[in-house]
């Protein structure tokens, strides 16, 4: 069985959540959740958020008028 961050198993994550704790992962609704089963799979597409990507569309990269 693969271990995710914190060296916990999915069963341990579920026990933490059942006790009202947090695992350090949240679902799309913002609720505490267990780490994804495929988190350690390099082909799953998960990212640490360290990568910086740019869109080649000039209007999306306009520093004077950011999209937010």
N, CA, C and O atoms as a printed pandas DataFrame, in Angstrom:
     atom_number atom_name residue_name chain_id  residue_number  x_coord  y_coord  z_coord
0              1         N          UNK        A               1    0.841   -1.167    0.000
1              2        CA          UNK        A               1    0.000    0.000    0.000
2              3         C          UNK        A               1    0.897    1.245    0.000
3              4         O          UNK        A               1    1.816    1.348    0.813
4              5         N          UNK        A               2    0.635    2.176   -0.899
5              6        CA          UNK        A               2    1.408    3.409   -0.966
6              7         C          UNK        A               2    0.994    4.336    0.162
7              8         O          UNK        A               2   -0.166    4.369    0.573
8              9         N          UNK        A               3    1.958    5.077    0.647
9             10        CA          UNK        A               3    1.668    6.055    1.702
10            11         C          UNK        A               3    1.715    7.451    1.107
11            12         O          UNK        A               3    2.597    7.780    0.314
12            13         N          UNK        A               4    0.769    8.245    1.500
13            14        CA          UNK        A               4    0.677    9.617    1.028
14            15         C          UNK        A               4    1.384   10.559    2.001
15            16         O          UNK        A               4    1.945   10.101    2.996
16            17         N          UNK        A               5    1.368   11.853    1.737
17            18        CA          UNK        A               5    2.021   12.810    2.638
18            19         C          UNK        A               5    1.606   12.592    4.087
19            20         O          UNK        A               5    0.452   12.284    4.383
20            21         N          UNK        A               6    2.562   12.759    4.969
21            22        CA          UNK        A               6    2.308   12.519    6.382
22            23         C          UNK        A               6    2.481   11.053    6.736
23            24         O          UNK        A               6    2.304   10.669    7.893
24            25         N          UNK        A               7    2.830   10.219    5.741
25            26        CA          UNK        A               7    3.047    8.781    5.934
26            27         C          UNK        A               7    1.810    8.086    6.494
27            28         O          UNK        A               7    1.926    7.128    7.260
28            29         N          UNK        A               8    0.624    8.567    6.113
29            30        CA          UNK        A               8   -0.626    7.946    6.552
30            31         C          UNK        A               8   -1.241    7.162    5.411
31            32         O          UNK        A               8   -1.033    7.468    4.237
32            33         N          UNK        A               9   -2.000    6.149    5.778
33            34        CA          UNK        A               9   -2.763    5.393    4.791
34            35         C          UNK        A               9   -4.123    6.058    4.606
35            36         O          UNK        A               9   -4.497    6.937    5.383
36            37         N          UNK        A              10   -4.858    5.647    3.589
37            38        CA          UNK        A              10   -6.203    6.195    3.368
38            39         C          UNK        A              10   -7.108    5.879    4.562
39            40         O          UNK        A              10   -7.902    6.723    4.978
40            41         N          UNK        A              11   -6.990    4.666    5.115
41            42        CA          UNK        A              11   -7.803    4.302    6.280
42            43         C          UNK        A              11   -7.522    5.229    7.465
43            44         O          UNK        A              11   -8.436    5.596    8.203
44            45         N          UNK        A              12   -6.253    5.604    7.643
45            46        CA          UNK        A              12   -5.918    6.526    8.722
46            47         C          UNK        A              12   -6.510    7.908    8.448
47            48         O          UNK        A              12   -7.013    8.564    9.360
48            49         N          UNK        A              13   -6.448    8.350    7.183
49            50        CA          UNK        A              13   -7.070    9.626    6.818
50            51         C          UNK        A              13   -8.567    9.604    7.129
51            52         O          UNK        A              13   -9.097   10.568    7.682
52            53         N          UNK        A              14   -9.249    8.518    6.780
53            54        CA          UNK        A              14  -10.684    8.417    7.029
54            55         C          UNK        A              14  -10.994    8.429    8.518
55            56         O          UNK        A              14  -11.999    9.001    8.939
56            57         N          UNK        A              15  -10.133    7.800    9.323
57            58        CA          UNK        A              15  -10.331    7.807   10.777
58            59         C          UNK        A              15  -10.151    9.220   11.332
59            60         O          UNK        A              15  -10.900    9.637   12.215
60            61         N          UNK        A              16   -9.170    9.954   10.823
61            62        CA          UNK        A              16   -8.946   11.333   11.258
62            63         C          UNK        A              16  -10.167   12.189   10.930
63            64         O          UNK        A              16  -10.622   12.973   11.762
64            65         N          UNK        A              17  -10.693   12.035    9.719
65            66        CA          UNK        A              17  -11.863   12.803    9.302
66            67         C          UNK        A              17  -13.083   12.447   10.138
67            68         O          UNK        A              17  -13.857   13.331   10.509
68            69         N          UNK        A              18  -13.267   11.156   10.441
69            70        CA          UNK        A              18  -14.412   10.719   11.240
70            71         C          UNK        A              18  -14.353   11.301   12.652
71            72         O          UNK        A              18  -15.388   11.514   13.284
72            73         N          UNK        A              19  -13.135   11.558   13.144
73            74        CA          UNK        A              19  -12.966   12.123   14.477
74            75         C          UNK        A              19  -13.049   13.649   14.464
75            76         O          UNK        A              19  -12.892   14.292   15.502
76            77         N          UNK        A              20  -13.301   14.233   13.272
77            78        CA          UNK        A              20  -13.443   15.681   13.169
78            79         C          UNK        A              20  -12.160   16.422   12.859
79            80         O          UNK        A              20  -12.124   17.651   12.909
80            81         N          UNK        A              21  -11.093   15.678   12.536
81            82        CA          UNK        A              21   -9.818   16.310   12.220
82            83         C          UNK        A              21   -9.695   16.656   10.745
83            84         O          UNK        A              21  -10.644   16.501    9.976
84            85         N          UNK        A              22   -8.517   17.124   10.364
85            86        CA          UNK        A              22   -8.229   17.465    8.974
86            87         C          UNK        A              22   -6.995   16.711    8.515
87            88         O          UNK        A              22   -6.110   16.396    9.312
88            89         N          UNK        A              23   -6.947   16.427    7.230
89            90        CA          UNK        A              23   -5.826   15.685    6.657
90            91         C          UNK        A              23   -4.850   16.577    5.902
91            92         O          UNK        A              23   -3.765   16.135    5.524
92            93         N          UNK        A              24   -5.230   17.822    5.685
93            94        CA          UNK        A              24   -4.403   18.705    4.873
94            95         C          UNK        A              24   -4.834   18.704    3.421
95            96         O          UNK        A              24   -4.158   19.278    2.567
96            97         N          UNK        A              25   -5.959   18.061    3.137
97            98        CA          UNK        A              25   -6.517   18.018    1.782
98            99         C          UNK        A              25   -7.995   18.350    1.880
99           100         O          UNK        A              25   -8.667   17.934    2.825
100          101         N          UNK        A              26   -8.511   19.104    0.899
101          102        CA          UNK        A              26   -9.913   19.479    0.898
102          103         C          UNK        A              26  -10.523   19.164   -0.449
103          104         O          UNK        A              26   -9.841   19.210   -1.473
104          105         N          UNK        A              27  -11.810   18.842   -0.451
105          106        CA          UNK        A              27  -12.489   18.532   -1.712
106          107         C          UNK        A              27  -12.847   19.831   -2.434
107          108         O          UNK        A              27  -12.534   20.921   -1.955
108          109         N          UNK        A              28  -13.501   19.708   -3.585
109          110        CA          UNK        A              28  -13.840   20.881   -4.390
110          111         C          UNK        A              28  -14.805   21.833   -3.694
111          112         O          UNK        A              28  -14.921   22.995   -4.082
112          113         N          UNK        A              29  -15.496   21.343   -2.668
113          114        CA          UNK        A              29  -16.438   22.187   -1.922
114          115         C          UNK        A              29  -15.792   22.831   -0.694
115          116         O          UNK        A              29  -16.439   23.591    0.027
116          117         N          UNK        A              30  -14.512   22.524   -0.460
117          118        CA          UNK        A              30  -13.808   23.089    0.682
118          119         C          UNK        A              30  -13.925   22.295    1.961
119          120         O          UNK        A              30  -13.548   22.781    3.027
120          121         N          UNK        A              31  -14.446   21.065    1.875
121          122        CA          UNK        A              31  -14.576   20.222    3.057
122          123         C          UNK        A              31  -13.340   19.338    3.210
123          124         O          UNK        A              31  -12.786   18.881    2.210
124          125         N          UNK        A              32  -12.895   19.086    4.457
125          126        CA          UNK        A              32  -11.764   18.192    4.663
126          127         C          UNK        A              32  -12.023   16.843    4.002
127          128         O          UNK        A              32  -13.134   16.316    4.060
128          129         N          UNK        A              33  -10.989   16.288    3.373
129          130        CA          UNK        A              33  -11.139   15.033    2.634
130          131         C          UNK        A              33   -9.862   14.213    2.759
131          132         O          UNK        A              33   -8.812   14.746    3.116
132          133         N          UNK        A              34   -9.950   12.914    2.465
133          134        CA          UNK        A              34   -8.726   12.116    2.442
134          135         C          UNK        A              34   -7.905   12.486    1.207
135          136         O          UNK        A              34   -8.444   12.990    0.222
136          137         N          UNK        A              35   -6.606   12.233    1.270
137          138        CA          UNK        A              35   -5.757   12.471    0.102
138          139         C          UNK        A              35   -6.211   11.563   -1.034
139          140         O          UNK        A              35   -6.654   10.443   -0.778
140          141         N          UNK        A              36   -6.113   12.016   -2.279
141          142        CA          UNK        A              36   -6.540   11.202   -3.423
142          143         C          UNK        A              36   -5.747    9.902   -3.516
143          144         O          UNK        A              36   -4.554    9.865   -3.214
144          145         N          UNK        A              37   -6.417    8.855   -3.932
145          146        CA          UNK        A              37   -5.772    7.545   -4.079
146          147         C          UNK        A              37   -4.580    7.613   -5.027
147          148         O          UNK        A              37   -3.577    6.932   -4.811
148          149         N          UNK        A              38   -4.682    8.433   -6.080
149          150        CA          UNK        A              38   -3.636    8.468   -7.104
150          151         C          UNK        A              38   -2.648    9.618   -6.912
151          152         O          UNK        A              38   -1.972   10.003   -7.865
152          153         N          UNK        A              39   -2.550   10.171   -5.711
153          154        CA          UNK        A              39   -1.707   11.330   -5.478
154          155         C          UNK        A              39   -0.246   11.074   -5.849
155          156         O          UNK        A              39    0.414   11.963   -6.387
156          157         N          UNK        A              40    0.261    9.894   -5.575
157          158        CA          UNK        A              40    1.667    9.588   -5.853
158          159         C          UNK        A              40    1.917    9.095   -7.267
159          160         O          UNK        A              40    3.069    8.862   -7.632
160          161         N          UNK        A              41    0.887    8.930   -8.069
161          162        CA          UNK        A              41    1.024    8.471   -9.447
162          163         C          UNK        A              41    1.512    9.636  -10.307
163          164         O          UNK        A              41    0.799   10.630  -10.445
164          165         N          UNK        A              42    2.708    9.536  -10.887
165          166        CA          UNK        A              42    3.231   10.657  -11.676
166          167         C          UNK        A              42    2.390   10.975  -12.907
167          168         O          UNK        A              42    2.478   12.083  -13.437
168          169         N          UNK        A              43    1.584   10.037  -13.369
169          170        CA          UNK        A              43    0.748   10.265  -14.542
170          171         C          UNK        A              43   -0.632   10.829  -14.185
171          172         O          UNK        A              43   -1.445   11.080  -15.074
172          173         N          UNK        A              44   -0.896   11.027  -12.905
173          174        CA          UNK        A              44   -2.225   11.489  -12.477
174          175         C          UNK        A              44   -2.427   12.984  -12.717
175          176         O          UNK        A              44   -3.564   13.452  -12.775
176          177         N          UNK        A              45   -1.344   13.730  -12.856
177          178        CA          UNK        A              45   -1.476   15.149  -13.146
178          179         C          UNK        A              45   -1.502   16.059  -11.940
179          180         O          UNK        A              45   -1.729   17.260  -12.086
180          181         N          UNK        A              46   -1.275   15.522  -10.743
181          182        CA          UNK        A              46   -1.246   16.380   -9.560
182          183         C          UNK        A              46    0.003   17.243   -9.612
183          184         O          UNK        A              46    1.031   16.828  -10.144
184          185         N          UNK        A              47   -0.089   18.446   -9.057
185          186        CA          UNK        A              47    1.021   19.392   -9.059
186          187         C          UNK        A              47    1.204   19.960   -7.668
187          188         O          UNK        A              47    0.250   20.064   -6.896
188          189         N          UNK        A              48    2.428   20.324   -7.355
189          190        CA          UNK        A              48    2.704   20.972   -6.067
190          191         C          UNK        A              48    2.355   22.442   -6.104
191          192         O          UNK        A              48    2.347   23.105   -5.067
192          193         N          UNK        A              49    2.070   22.955   -7.273
193          194        CA          UNK        A              49    1.762   24.363   -7.414
194          195         C          UNK        A              49    2.987   25.217   -7.603
195          196         O          UNK        A              49    2.873   26.438   -7.715
196          197         N          UNK        A              50    4.172   24.604   -7.643
197          198        CA          UNK        A              50    5.412   25.354   -7.822
198          199         C          UNK        A              50    5.647   25.746   -9.280
199          200         O          UNK        A              50    6.363   26.707   -9.558
200          201         N          UNK        A              51    5.052   25.012  -10.199
201          202        CA          UNK        A              51    5.275   25.270  -11.618
202          203         C          UNK        A              51    4.525   26.536  -12.036
203          204         O          UNK        A              51    3.392   26.776  -11.617
204          205         N          UNK        A              52    5.171   27.316  -12.850
205          206        CA          UNK        A              52    4.542   28.527  -13.365
206          207         C          UNK        A              52    4.345   28.326  -14.862
207          208         O          UNK        A              52    5.302   28.111  -15.607
208          209         N          UNK        A              53    3.109   28.397  -15.281
209          210        CA          UNK        A              53    2.817   28.255  -16.700
210          211         C          UNK        A              53    2.184   29.538  -17.199
211          212         O          UNK        A              53    1.525   30.260  -16.450
212          213         N          UNK        A              54    2.393   29.804  -18.456
213          214        CA          UNK        A              54    1.830   31.005  -19.061
214          215         C          UNK        A              54    1.022   30.615  -20.275
215          216         O          UNK        A              54    1.341   29.663  -20.986
216          217         N          UNK        A              55   -0.006   31.357  -20.488
217          218        CA          UNK        A              55   -0.811   31.200  -21.680
218          219         C          UNK        A              55   -0.189   32.097  -22.744
219          220         O          UNK        A              55    0.190   33.230  -22.449
220          221         N          UNK        A              56   -0.081   31.615  -23.958
221          222        CA          UNK        A              56    0.532   32.410  -25.019
222          223         C          UNK        A              56   -0.394   33.475  -25.586
223          224         O          UNK        A              56   -0.013   34.191  -26.512
224          225         N          UNK        A              57   -1.590   33.591  -25.053
225          226        CA          UNK        A              57   -2.514   34.620  -25.513
226          227         C          UNK        A              57   -2.117   35.943  -24.862
227          228         O          UNK        A              57   -2.174   36.061  -23.638
228          229         N          UNK        A              58   -1.715   36.941  -25.654
229          230        CA          UNK        A              58   -1.215   38.196  -25.066
230          231         C          UNK        A              58   -2.187   38.854  -24.085
231          232         O          UNK        A              58   -1.743   39.412  -23.081
232          233         N          UNK        A              59   -3.482   38.807  -24.337
233          234        CA          UNK        A              59   -4.424   39.462  -23.416
234          235         C          UNK        A              59   -4.447   38.771  -22.063
235          236         O          UNK        A              59   -4.728   39.410  -21.049
236          237         N          UNK        A              60   -4.152   37.459  -22.031
237          238        CA          UNK        A              60   -4.124   36.747  -20.754
238          239         C          UNK        A              60   -2.870   37.050  -19.954
239          240         O          UNK        A              60   -2.828   36.819  -18.745
240          241         N          UNK        A              61   -1.839   37.571  -20.630
241          242        CA          UNK        A              61   -0.577   37.841  -19.957
242          243         C          UNK        A              61   -0.314   39.329  -19.801
243          244         O          UNK        A              61    0.821   39.729  -19.541
244          245         N          UNK        A              62   -1.312   40.133  -19.951
245          246        CA          UNK        A              62   -1.162   41.581  -19.880
246          247         C          UNK        A              62   -0.960   41.994  -18.410
247          248         O          UNK        A              62   -1.910   41.932  -17.630
248          249         N          UNK        A              63    0.262   42.417  -18.011
249          250        CA          UNK        A              63    0.505   42.774  -16.619
250          251         C          UNK        A              63   -0.238   44.039  -16.175
251          252         O          UNK        A              63   -0.448   44.237  -14.978
252          253         N          UNK        A              64   -0.636   44.892  -17.114
253          254        CA          UNK        A              64   -1.341   46.110  -16.749
254          255         C          UNK        A              64   -2.793   45.796  -16.397
255          256         O          UNK        A              64   -3.376   46.432  -15.518
256          257         N          UNK        A              65   -3.369   44.822  -17.080
257          258        CA          UNK        A              65   -4.757   44.455  -16.837
258          259         C          UNK        A              65   -4.865   42.973  -16.483
259          260         O          UNK        A              65   -5.290   42.168  -17.311
260          261         N          UNK        A              66   -4.482   42.609  -15.253
261          262        CA          UNK        A              66   -4.569   41.201  -14.869
262          263         C          UNK        A              66   -6.012   40.719  -14.902
263          264         O          UNK        A              66   -6.927   41.526  -14.738
264          265         N          UNK        A              67   -6.242   39.417  -15.112
265          266        CA          UNK        A              67   -7.596   38.894  -15.261
266          267         C          UNK        A              67   -8.387   38.814  -13.960
267          268         O          UNK        A              67   -9.539   38.379  -13.978
268          269         N          UNK        A              68   -7.813   39.214  -12.846
269          270        CA          UNK        A              68   -8.541   39.126  -11.573
270          271         C          UNK        A              68   -8.955   40.479  -11.070
271          272         O          UNK        A              68   -9.576   40.581  -10.012
